Amino acid sequence: MKKSIILALFFITSISFSQSIKLEGIITDSKSVGLEMANVMAVNQVTKAMDSYAITNDKGKYILNLKPNTSYVLKVSYLGMQNKELAIVTTTENSSNNIALEEGGIELDGVEIVREMPVSIKGDTIVYNGDSFKTGTERKLEDLLKKLPGVEVNADGEIEVEGKKVTKLMVEGKDFFDGDTKLGVKNIPADAIDKIQVLRNYNENSILKGVENNQDNVAMNIKLKSGKKNFWFGDMTAGIGVAHKESRYLINPKLFYYSPKYSINLISNFNNIGELPLTVQDYFKFTGGFRGMMQKGGSSFTVSSNDLGISLLRNNRAKDIETQFGATNFSYNVNKAWSLSGFGIISSSLTDLETKSQTNILQPNSSEILSTENRQEVALQKSNLGLFKLSSSYKPSTKFQFDYDILTKLSQQDENNSLLRESIVNNNSQTEIISTLKKQDPISANQNLSLYYTQSDKNIFAFEMQHLYQEEDPFYNANLQSQPFSLAGYTSGQNRNDINQNRFVKTNKLDAKLDYYYMLTPKSNINVTLGNTYSNQNFNSGIFQVLDNETVNNLDDVTNTNDVNYNFNDTFLGLHYKILSGKFTFTPGVSLHSYNMTNEQLGTSNSQDFFRALPDFLAIYQIKKAESLTYNFSYTNNFTDINQLAEGYVFSNYNSLTKGNRTLENATAQVHSLRYFKYNMFNFENINAFATYSKRVDAIKTRAVFNGVNQTSSPFNSDFADETLSGNGSYGRSFLKNYKASLGANLNWSKFNNIQNNVLSTNESFTQSYTVKASTNYKNMPNLELGYNVVKNDYNNSTFYTEKPFARLDYFFLKSFSFVSEFEFYHYYNNAKTVNNEYDFLSASLIYQKKGSKLEYKVSGTNLLNTTSLNDDSFSQFSTRTSQYTVQPRYVIFSLKYNL
């Protein structure tokens, strides 16, 4: 039956091919030179609709697919040229028509014509006309973006344009929850969207746009329909479950207001059907739009997280999820020079997890199994998250700008875990019941201050400063039947082994730099940078045991406690030279660093001081307007933070104990990357290829000792280099206006060196992922997307495969009904055939909304085939892990939405 439906749909689409003829030609100027990116439209004389459009290629060629025996008006426009209209009548045969434009066009008329085009380009900006791509089934920005040529949206709400990630989303030029695109993608109503502007080579500061390399920066701005400005708009949705044993509900109000003076966005969501507006992963990666201001410095000092490894699963990836969410975003123009903006996000979720897993500890340099741990675990998680940001931008003139931002993160997370563990060592099996408790309440405040000043056409100054304050206080408790480790002062022979650990880590980190740009010529400049990174961290931890008689045994030995203070300082002077020569841009540079590191613990101090010169180089070959080749080389010093320096034992898990190494030195890394990009508006051909090679010397690696399935580890500087080679590529294009196809590949090879049970262990992994998909985009017919993805993971001669064919069908019919359905089939197996599982997901929704009505009725179902569990695998350099976890059951929801 499924195959019959698919064949029928392809039969319908094939008919449409035979019902059109082709008109092609070349658009030239008065000197017969082809005009690239000229706009060509064919307007039907009877229906007054635009039946086809084209944008010329680099030779001025266009192709239109038109109806036979029909009268059209061809409208041709090109910025700086006179617009031209030409009446034609098609026959049943293909034809050609070359058109020459005259100079002296009126720009205003050109803009008016461009606004009717589905896609247009002006400088670094691509403009998509939203209505040209809507078929009637779109409800959110995400639905519309997926239909735009050259635009992709992944499951996490991240947007990619021409293979580059969109880092900023705006509405009417105002930030929409700066630092993450998911909230906008999942909540902005599609019917409010007029235009979608993609801003390439984006720089938030116009003063630096001409002197810095912004080729990887992409932003997106949503232009609203005129009826949505200066008025509240949005929707309010309420839904209930149908035929469920337990009550299911959904309440989701969304309100938006935009005017030239200010904007307000209000989003809330209360449900127990697994909809997560903000996941815990989203919370930790939410940057608030803060820039990587020290990227050119050559040093890498990252403050690592002290989270306890609380499981982070997404929507429909847990047994049960209940969420309460509220968010507001605002902007206010105090006057023409000063603007304020900010957001507040509060989220609370309760999650049930049920997982079965198998972890195989491997022999060093072998795929032979040293020991095995089988686990069945049930966890209950509580997460309360808060995000708050306030921004100020003062720009009294084009020569001066002053910005300030502060982002605060607050969270409270608990996880209670009960598990049944089977340990298999030397064919001997042991089973025990373990319970664990994890609690953490981290807070952080990140402030950014920036000053930009153009003293003259040749002299530009930029000062940037960023301060991070962070506190982390993870608490861990494990209650076991057996004693996992021998710790000094530990009381053995108890019925239960109740082990607890407190940790407190405080970080103060200050980055500051002053940039001076001197314009040698309009196409070349020198950049001098004076910068400094200073970090102070405190790490305190202690382990205690609760005995059977409920008394506390503090394990106060120095091997079990930490009281560490760590200072890191990097002062550097950087010099970069940028020159544009023809189609080439070269930016060679070098930074000179003076490093000082001091850690105090165990009553003594350990210091390191040294100097280092770090070169970097960037070359861009702009082959054509939308085709480029970029090479980037960097030589960096990578430093660890306090977590790997603290020499007292720290519990990572009930079966994992770690200790630091105060004598660790920095690692050095050479990174080479090459990127090719081509975007052709003629047929929306999009080619993107990227390759990176990294070689890390003196890398900080792990010395691990396994006693059965229990691990004790510490870091060390490896004498052997780690290497990583990764690459990805994609090719996509449109066909005959209504068809789009793409294929992509991602490859990643890594080699790591560790010491396992006093034996040097070299591990390699190779991950491959291939995806092919094709879709249609009709306004009055069903639209189908078909695709296939295969992932192959090689971990030390253990190979895991996931094959995933998928399909999506959407259809707007009878002027009031919208039907959308998505299907995914998974086949998960390994090369040894010891793992072989198949499962699938089907979701569907039927929406009724009469034209002009504010009410919308919807029946939707998730996991309609009632799949019970999913599989995944992972690799940790010492082991392989496969797991199966329970997912939410079938939910059928009836909802009512009122559109403002």
Secondary structure, 3 states (H helix, E strand, C coil): CHHHHHHHHHHHHHHHHHCCEEEEEEEECCCCCECCCCEEEEEECCCCCEEEEEECCCCCEEEEEECCCCEEEEEEECCCECCEEEEEECCCCCEECCEECCECCCHHHHHHHHHHCCEEEECCEEEEEHHHCCCCCCCEHHHHHCCCCCEEECCCCCEEECCEEEEEEEECCEECCCCCCHHHHHHCEHHHEEEEEEEECCCCCHHHCCCCCCCCCEEEEEEECHHHCCCEEEEEEEEEECCCCCCCEEEEEEEEEECCCEEEEEEEEEECCCCCCCCHHHHHHCCCCCCCCCHHHCEEECCCCCCCCCCCCCCCCCCEEEEEEEEEEEEEECCCCEEEEEEEEEEEEEEEEEEEEEEEEECCCCCCEEEEEEEEEEEEEEEEEEEEEEEEEEEEECCEEEEEEEEEEEEEEEEEEEEEEEEEECCEEEEEEEEEEEEECCEEEEEEEEEEEECCCCEEEEEEEEEEEEEECCEEEEEECCCCCCCCCCCCCCCCEEEEEEEEEEEEEEEEEEEEEEEEECCEEEEEEEEEEEEEEEEEEEEEEECCCCCEEEECCCCCCEEEEEEEEEEEEEEEEEEEECCEEEEEEEEEEEEEEEEEECCEEEEEEEEEEEEEEEEEEEEECCEEEEEEEEEEEEECCHHHCCCCCEEEECCEEECCCCCCCCEEEEEEEEEEEEEECCCCEEEEEEEEEEEEECCEEEEEEEECCEEEEEEEECCCCEEEEEEEEEEEEEECCCEEEEEEEEEEEEEEEEEECCEEEEEEEEEEEEEEEEEECCCCCCEEEEEEEEEEEEECCEEEEEEEEEEEEEEEECCCEEEEEEEEEEEEEECCCCCEEEEEEEEEEEEECCCCCCEEEEEEEECCCCCCEEEEEEECCCEEEEEEEECCCCEEEEEEEEEC
